[in-house]
């Protein structure tokens, strides 16, 4: 019994001693460090997953941009074809009737594209019968179309 009492006193003394409490604190710190390292690993894994996801989003964004450009080209091609067909129709009309029809088109850009796609001689004959105010608008649009065509041609030559 006396031995048990001595052990109990020693245990209390060790528990109250600075060395024992430092060991307990050191052990607690080590456990916290392990927890923090595990959290760090989890965060790094999440960051890597997010980077992969971001890379996939960027890849898809580039694909969509390419598709958008292709669709834009298809639409422009369809518009150009439509204007060419309309120009052929207007060329077959009597110039006076064609001039009246073009004068009644509300969008001068459409009128300009039709005239632009007509043969020069026919276009000149038709424009003789178009309302002079509409002719002014058409000429402005034709000038813009021509400048755009020249710029595109210049850009294409510098790309080679």
C-alpha positions as CSV (number, residue, x, y, z in Angstrom):
1,X,0.0,0.0,0.0
2,X,2.8,2.3,0.8
3,X,4.3,1.6,-2.7
4,X,0.9,2.4,-4.3
5,X,0.9,5.7,-2.4
6,X,4.4,6.5,-3.6
7,X,3.4,5.8,-7.3
8,X,0.3,8.0,-6.9
9,X,2.4,10.9,-5.5
10,X,5.0,10.4,-8.3
11,X,2.2,10.5,-11.0
12,X,0.8,13.7,-9.6
13,X,4.3,15.2,-9.4
14,X,5.0,14.2,-13.0
15,X,1.6,15.5,-14.2
16,X,2.3,18.9,-12.5
17,X,6.0,19.0,-13.7
18,X,6.9,21.1,-16.6
19,X,8.5,18.2,-18.6
20,X,5.3,16.1,-18.6
21,X,3.1,19.0,-19.7
22,X,5.6,19.9,-22.5
23,X,5.5,16.3,-23.7
24,X,1.7,16.4,-23.8
25,X,1.7,19.8,-25.6
26,X,4.3,18.5,-28.0
27,X,2.2,15.4,-28.7
28,X,-0.9,17.6,-29.2
29,X,1.1,19.9,-31.6
30,X,2.3,16.9,-33.6
31,X,-1.3,15.7,-33.9
32,X,-2.4,19.1,-35.1
33,X,0.4,19.2,-37.6
34,X,-0.7,15.9,-39.0
35,X,-4.3,17.2,-39.3
36,X,-3.1,20.3,-41.0
37,X,-0.9,18.3,-43.4
38,X,-3.9,16.1,-44.3
39,X,-6.0,19.2,-44.9
40,X,-3.2,20.7,-47.0
41,X,-3.2,17.5,-49.1
42,X,-7.0,17.7,-49.5
43,X,-6.8,21.3,-50.5
44,X,-4.0,20.6,-53.0
45,X,-6.1,17.8,-54.5
46,X,-9.1,20.1,-54.8
47,X,-6.9,22.8,-56.4
48,X,-5.6,20.3,-59.0
49,X,-9.2,19.1,-59.8
50,X,-10.2,22.7,-60.2
51,X,-7.3,23.4,-62.5
52,X,-8.2,20.4,-64.6
53,X,-11.8,21.6,-64.8
54,X,-10.6,25.0,-65.8
55,X,-8.4,23.6,-68.5
56,X,-11.4,21.6,-69.8
57,X,-13.6,24.7,-69.8
58,X,-10.9,26.6,-71.7
59,X,-10.6,23.8,-74.3
60,X,-14.4,23.7,-74.7
61,X,-14.5,27.5,-75.0
62,X,-12.0,27.4,-77.8
63,X,-14.0,24.7,-79.6
64,X,-17.1,26.8,-79.2
65,X,-15.4,29.8,-80.6
66,X,-14.2,27.8,-83.6
67,X,-17.8,26.5,-84.1
68,X,-19.1,30.1,-83.8
69,X,-16.7,31.3,-86.5
70,X,-17.8,28.4,-88.8
71,X,-21.4,29.2,-88.2
72,X,-20.8,32.8,-88.9
73,X,-19.1,31.9,-92.2
74,X,-22.0,29.7,-93.2
75,X,-24.5,32.5,-92.4
76,X,-22.4,35.0,-94.4
77,X,-22.2,32.5,-97.3
78,X,-26.0,32.0,-97.2
79,X,-26.6,35.7,-97.2
80,X,-24.2,36.2,-100.1
81,X,-25.9,33.5,-102.1
82,X,-29.4,35.0,-101.3
83,X,-28.2,38.4,-102.6
84,X,-26.8,36.8,-105.8
85,X,-30.1,35.1,-106.4
86,X,-32.0,38.3,-105.9
87,X,-29.6,40.1,-108.2
88,X,-30.3,37.6,-110.9
89,X,-34.0,38.1,-110.4
90,X,-33.7,41.9,-110.6
91,X,-31.5,41.7,-113.7
92,X,-34.3,39.8,-115.5
93,X,-36.9,42.4,-114.6
94,X,-37.7,45.5,-116.6
95,X,-35.2,48.2,-115.3
96,X,-38.1,50.5,-114.5
97,X,-39.9,47.9,-112.4
98,X,-36.7,46.8,-110.8
99,X,-35.9,50.4,-109.8
100,X,-39.3,50.8,-108.2
101,X,-38.9,47.6,-106.3
102,X,-35.4,48.6,-105.1
103,X,-36.8,52.0,-104.1
104,X,-39.4,50.3,-101.9
105,X,-36.9,48.1,-100.0
106,X,-36.6,49.7,-96.5
107,X,-33.1,48.5,-95.7
108,X,-30.6,50.3,-98.0
109,X,-28.0,47.7,-97.1
110,X,-30.1,45.0,-98.7
111,X,-30.6,47.2,-101.8
112,X,-26.9,47.8,-102.0
113,X,-26.0,44.1,-101.8
114,X,-28.5,43.4,-104.6
115,X,-27.0,46.1,-106.8
116,X,-23.5,45.0,-105.9
117,X,-24.3,41.5,-107.1
118,X,-25.8,42.7,-110.4
119,X,-24.0,43.0,-113.6
120,X,-22.7,46.6,-113.9
121,X,-24.7,47.5,-117.0
122,X,-27.9,46.2,-115.5
123,X,-27.3,47.8,-112.2
124,X,-26.7,51.2,-113.9
125,X,-30.0,50.8,-115.9
126,X,-31.9,50.0,-112.7
127,X,-30.4,52.8,-110.7
128,X,-31.7,55.3,-113.3
129,X,-35.2,54.4,-112.0
130,X,-34.5,54.3,-108.3
131,X,-35.6,57.3,-106.1
132,X,-32.6,59.7,-105.8
133,X,-32.6,59.7,-102.0
134,X,-32.5,55.9,-102.0
135,X,-29.7,56.0,-104.5
136,X,-27.7,58.2,-102.1
137,X,-28.2,55.6,-99.3
138,X,-27.3,52.8,-101.7
139,X,-24.1,54.5,-102.9
140,X,-23.0,55.0,-99.2
141,X,-23.6,51.3,-98.5
142,X,-21.8,50.3,-101.8
143,X,-18.8,52.4,-100.8
144,X,-18.7,50.7,-97.4
145,X,-19.0,47.3,-99.0
146,X,-16.2,48.2,-101.4
147,X,-13.9,49.5,-98.6
148,X,-14.6,46.3,-96.6
149,X,-13.7,44.1,-99.6
150,X,-10.5,46.1,-100.1
151,X,-9.5,45.8,-96.5
152,X,-10.2,42.0,-96.5
153,X,-8.1,41.7,-99.7
154,X,-5.2,43.7,-98.1
155,X,-5.4,41.6,-94.9
156,X,-5.3,38.4,-96.9
157,X,-2.2,39.5,-98.8
158,X,-0.4,40.5,-95.6
159,X,-1.1,37.1,-94.1
160,X,1.0,35.3,-96.8
